[in-house]
């Protein structure tokens, strides 16, 4: 397996995996994602095997942090180590930065409660820890995980403002909440 920057001809496969992996409320408009990469605000890296794109991650470097904006693996090959492979490479490539990502908060009443628990377990298994920061916004109730050091609430909000831009940040309704019980 190889970990490399996405090429123009791989974008259709990125879009296919992106659309299947994330619910609509968690997806940025696809054109915004492409625009962020074109403007060098975001980087898209992929796990490849013999020209086949297995999964990808969208990264947003900012100051001493990198946000894993999206991480997705093709539904055809999930649970075969590709996600861990991608995360390990991100952590190695950005060893000098704090790596930050969002996951849905655990909620025993949620329809996808098992999926949420499995996702959290996956990230913890790969060395991420809770920042003890929880947010609410257009994407729902989320927990911030980090690797390589904890981020502060202020740094996280600054990172999100950079990632989304002023207008989309305002529209996102993101706000810090005090505990897991958001």
C-alpha positions in Angstrom: 0.0 0.0 0.0 1.1 3.5 -0.7 0.1 6.9 0.8 0.2 9.8 -1.6 -1.3 13.0 -2.7 -4.5 12.6 -4.8 -4.2 13.3 -8.5 -6.8 15.0 -10.7 -7.9 11.7 -12.2 -8.6 10.2 -8.8 -11.3 12.9 -7.9 -14.3 10.9 -9.2 -13.3 8.0 -6.9 -12.8 10.4 -4.0 -16.3 11.8 -4.6 -17.8 8.3 -4.7 -16.3 7.3 -1.4 -17.0 10.7 0.1 -20.7 10.5 -0.8 -21.1 7.0 0.6 -19.2 7.4 3.8 -20.6 10.6 5.2 -24.2 11.6 5.9 -25.3 14.8 4.1 -25.3 16.9 7.3 -21.6 16.1 7.8 -20.5 16.8 4.3 -19.3 20.1 3.0 -20.5 20.9 -0.5 -18.2 18.9 -2.8 -17.2 22.0 -4.8 -16.1 23.7 -1.5 -13.9 20.7 -0.8 -12.3 20.9 -4.2 -11.9 24.7 -3.9 -10.1 24.3 -0.5 -7.6 21.9 -2.2 -7.2 24.2 -5.2 -6.5 27.1 -2.9 -4.0 25.0 -0.9 -6.0 25.3 2.4 -6.6 21.5 2.4 -4.5 18.5 1.3 -6.1 15.2 0.1 -4.0 12.1 0.6 -5.0 8.6 -0.4 -4.2 5.0 0.4 -3.4 3.3 -2.9 -2.8 -0.2 -4.0 -1.8 -0.9 -7.6 -3.6 2.2 -8.9 -6.7 1.4 -6.9 -7.8 4.2 -4.5 -8.8 2.4 -1.2 -9.4 5.4 1.0 -8.5 9.0 1.6 -8.2 11.8 4.1 -8.7 15.5 3.9 -6.2 17.4 6.0 -6.2 21.1 6.9 -2.8 22.3 8.3 -3.0 25.4 10.4 -0.3 26.8 12.7 0.9 24.0 15.0 -2.2 21.8 14.2 -3.6 19.6 11.4 -7.3 18.8 11.3 -8.3 15.5 9.8 -11.4 17.0 8.2 -12.5 13.7 6.6 -11.2 10.1 6.7 -13.0 7.5 4.6 -12.3 4.0 3.3 -14.2 2.4 0.4 -17.1 0.3 1.8 -15.8 -2.5 -0.3 -12.7 -2.9 1.8 -13.5 -1.6 5.3 -12.1 -3.3 8.4 -8.9 -4.5 6.6 -6.5 -1.9 8.2 -6.7 0.8 5.5 -8.0 3.4 7.9 -5.3 2.7 10.5 -2.7 2.8 7.7 -4.0 6.3 6.7 -3.9 7.5 10.3 -0.4 6.2 10.9 0.8 8.0 7.8 -0.8 11.2 8.8 0.7 11.0 12.3 4.1 10.3 10.8 3.9 13.1 8.2 2.8 15.6 10.8 4.7 14.4 13.8 5.6 18.0 14.7 1.9 19.1 14.9 -1.1 18.4 17.1 -3.6 16.3 15.0 -7.3 17.1 15.6 -10.5 15.4 14.5 -14.2 15.4 15.3 -16.4 12.4 16.0 -20.1 12.2 16.8 -20.7 12.1 20.6 -21.6 8.7 22.1 -25.4 8.6 22.5 -27.2 5.4 23.6 -30.4 6.8 21.9 -28.8 7.4 18.5 -29.8 5.3 15.6 -26.1 4.7 14.8 -24.9 4.3 18.4 -22.9 1.1 17.6 -21.2 2.8 14.7 -20.4 5.8 16.9 -18.8 3.6 19.5 -16.9 1.6 16.9 -15.6 4.8 15.4 -14.4 6.2 18.7 -12.8 2.9 19.6 -10.9 2.9 16.2 -9.4 6.3 16.9 -8.5 5.5 20.5 -6.8 2.3 19.3 -4.8 4.4 16.9 -3.4 6.7 19.6 -5.9 9.5 19.7 -7.3 10.8 23.0 -10.2 13.0 24.0 -9.5 16.7 24.2 -12.4 16.9 26.7 -13.8 19.5 24.3 -17.3 19.0 23.0 -19.1 21.1 20.4 -22.6 21.5 18.9 -23.2 22.8 15.4 -24.9 22.1 12.1 -23.2 18.7 12.0 -24.6 17.7 15.4 -23.0 17.0 18.7 -19.3 16.2 18.4 -16.3 15.3 20.5 -12.8 16.6 19.6 -10.0 14.0 19.7 -6.4 14.8 19.4 -3.0 13.2 18.8 0.4 14.6 19.7 -0.9 17.0 22.4 -4.1 18.5 23.5 -5.6 21.6 21.8 -7.2 24.3 23.7 -10.8 25.5 23.1 -9.5 28.7 21.7 -7.0 27.0 19.3 -9.8 24.6 18.2 -12.2 27.5 17.3 -9.3 29.3 15.5 -8.7 26.1 13.5 -12.3 25.8 12.6 -12.6 29.4 11.5 -9.6 28.9 9.3 -11.0 25.6 7.9 -14.5 26.9 7.2 -13.8 30.5 6.5 -15.7 33.3 8.3 -19.0 32.9 6.5 -19.3 29.1 6.7 -18.0 29.2 10.3 -20.9 31.5 11.3 -23.4 29.4 9.4 -22.1 26.2 11.0 -23.3 27.4 14.4 -20.3 25.7 16.1 -20.1 26.4 19.8 -18.2 24.8 22.6 -20.3 23.0 25.2 -19.2 22.0 28.7 -19.5 18.2 28.8 -20.2 14.9 27.0 -23.9 15.4 27.7 -24.5 17.8 24.9 
